[in-house]
Amino acid sequence: MTAPEGRGKAESVSTNSTFRILHVSTGNVCRSPITERLTRHALSVRLGDRLTGGLIVESAGTWGHEGAPMEANAEVVLADFGADATGFVGRELLDEHVIRADLVLTATRDHRAQVISMGHSAGLRTFTLKEFTRLVRAIDPTTLPDPHEGVVERARALVRAAAALRGWLLAPSPDADEVYDPYGAPITFFRSIGDEIQQALDPVVTALTGVPARR
């Protein structure tokens, strides 16, 4: 049986022609699946239904429910945004996932700390989602490589620029970089978390692709 996209055996490192984005939460059944599939959807809309220019989007959980489907309410949220939930399989975060990731975006600061504690020189490429959004907003897009020459190099440059800004552009409050866990909550809370994630992803995907969202 063929593994779903991004669920096969990991290579030791990303190739120069690809850029891997890894979304991390706790169980890999709510927040990170929503973020993974919203990112894929946004990339597909902006870059077309192809291999998104070498950008590969995955997710995992620090206490991931290996082999589990995403929560039903998470599927509803994705449907609200027109994103595809099919074929998702939960997985536990492993060293190999961190090793091959070019950018790790976590739901919370605790998740970020856990990823960094795994080693693999992950510190400069691991951010909370909202932290990365804040840093990306401060980066002049004209200083990044032209996306028409390849989004992979642009993505690598974006991560370097964000890492350089991290110590200069701090969160306005301790909770500003958190996406709270909707596990077990009603659909209304899931939808509010979905809106938070979507709003945080929009400037990130714009910066990665050089293509603004359609309004």
MORA-V941687 format. One record per residue. N is the residue number from 1. OMEGA is omega in degrees with one decimal (* if undefined). D_FIRST is the distance of its C-alpha to the first C-alpha in whole Angstrom. Layout:
BEGIN
N|OMEGA|D_FIRST  N|OMEGA|D_FIRST
END
This chain:
BEGIN
1|180.0|0  2|179.1|4  3|174.7|6  4|-177.8|9  5|178.6|12  6|-177.9|14  7|-179.2|12  8|179.6|11  9|-175.1|13  10|168.7|17  11|-178.2|19  12|178.9|22  13|173.1|24  14|175.2|24  15|179.7|25  16|-177.2|28  17|179.6|26  18|176.6|24  19|-175.3|26  20|175.6|23  21|-179.3|25  22|176.1|24  23|-174.9|25  24|169.9|26  25|-176.2|27  26|-173.8|27  27|-175.4|24  28|175.3|22  29|-178.7|22  30|-172.3|25  31|-176.0|27  32|173.4|24  33|177.7|22  34|-177.4|25  35|178.2|26  36|-173.6|23  37|174.3|22  38|176.7|26  39|178.8|26  40|-178.7|23  41|-178.9|25  42|178.2|28  43|179.9|27  44|179.9|25  45|-173.7|29  46|-177.0|31  47|-178.9|29  48|-178.5|27  49|175.0|24  50|-175.7|23  51|176.8|22  52|172.0|24  53|-179.4|26  54|177.1|24  55|-179.0|24  56|-175.1|21  57|-178.3|21  58|173.1|19  59|178.1|21  60|-179.2|21  61|179.7|23  62|170.2|26  63|-170.5|26  64|175.9|22  65|-174.3|20  66|177.2|17  67|-176.1|14  68|171.4|17  69|174.2|17  70|178.2|20  71|-178.2|24  72|179.2|24  73|175.2|27  74|176.5|26  75|178.8|24  76|179.3|27  77|179.1|28  78|177.9|26  79|177.8|26  80|-177.5|30  81|-179.9|30  82|-179.2|27  83|-174.7|24  84|179.0|21  85|-172.1|19  86|173.5|16  87|-177.8|13  88|176.0|15  89|179.9|14  90|178.3|17  91|177.5|17  92|179.9|20  93|179.7|22  94|177.2|22  95|-175.9|24  96|178.0|22  97|179.6|21  98|-178.7|25  99|-174.2|25  100|-177.4|23  101|174.4|25  102|177.7|28  103|176.6|29  104|178.8|28  105|-174.9|29  106|179.7|30  107|-175.2|31  108|176.0|34  109|177.2|36  110|177.2|35  111|178.4|32  112|180.0|33  113|179.7|35  114|178.5|32  115|-178.2|30  116|-179.6|33  117|177.6|34  118|179.5|31  119|177.7|33  120|179.2|31  121|-173.8|34  122|-171.9|32  123|-175.2|35  124|-178.8|36  125|179.7|33  126|-177.7|32  127|162.7|34  128|-179.5|34  129|-176.7|33  130|174.6|37  131|-179.4|38  132|177.4|36  133|-179.7|37  134|-179.8|41  135|-179.5|41  136|179.3|39  137|-177.2|42  138|-177.2|45  139|176.5|43  140|-176.5|45  141|180.0|42  142|177.0|44  143|-179.2|44  144|176.9|40  145|178.5|39  146|-179.6|39  147|179.0|36  148|177.0|36  149|177.0|36  150|-177.3|33  151|-179.2|31  152|178.8|30  153|177.1|33  154|179.8|35  155|178.8|32  156|179.0|33  157|179.2|37  158|178.9|36  159|178.4|35  160|-179.3|38  161|178.7|40  162|179.2|39  163|-179.7|39  164|-178.8|43  165|-167.1|44  166|-177.7|43  167|-176.0|46  168|-175.1|48  169|-172.7|46  170|178.3|46  171|179.5|45  172|178.2|48  173|-179.4|47  174|-177.0|45  175|-172.9|43  176|-177.1|42  177|-176.1|39  178|165.8|37  179|-171.1|35  180|-173.1|35  181|178.0|32  182|-174.9|32  183|179.4|30  184|-178.3|32  185|177.6|34  186|-175.3|35  187|179.6|33  188|178.8|36  189|175.1|36  190|-179.1|32  191|177.5|34  192|176.5|36  193|176.1|34  194|177.6|32  195|177.5|35  196|-178.6|36  197|-179.7|32  198|-179.4|33  199|178.5|36  200|-177.7|35  201|-171.9|32  202|179.0|34  203|178.0|37  204|-179.4|34  205|176.0|32  206|179.3|35  207|-179.7|36  208|-171.4|33  209|-172.7|33  210|-178.6|37  211|178.7|36  212|178.8|37  213|174.3|36  214|-178.6|37  215|*|40
END
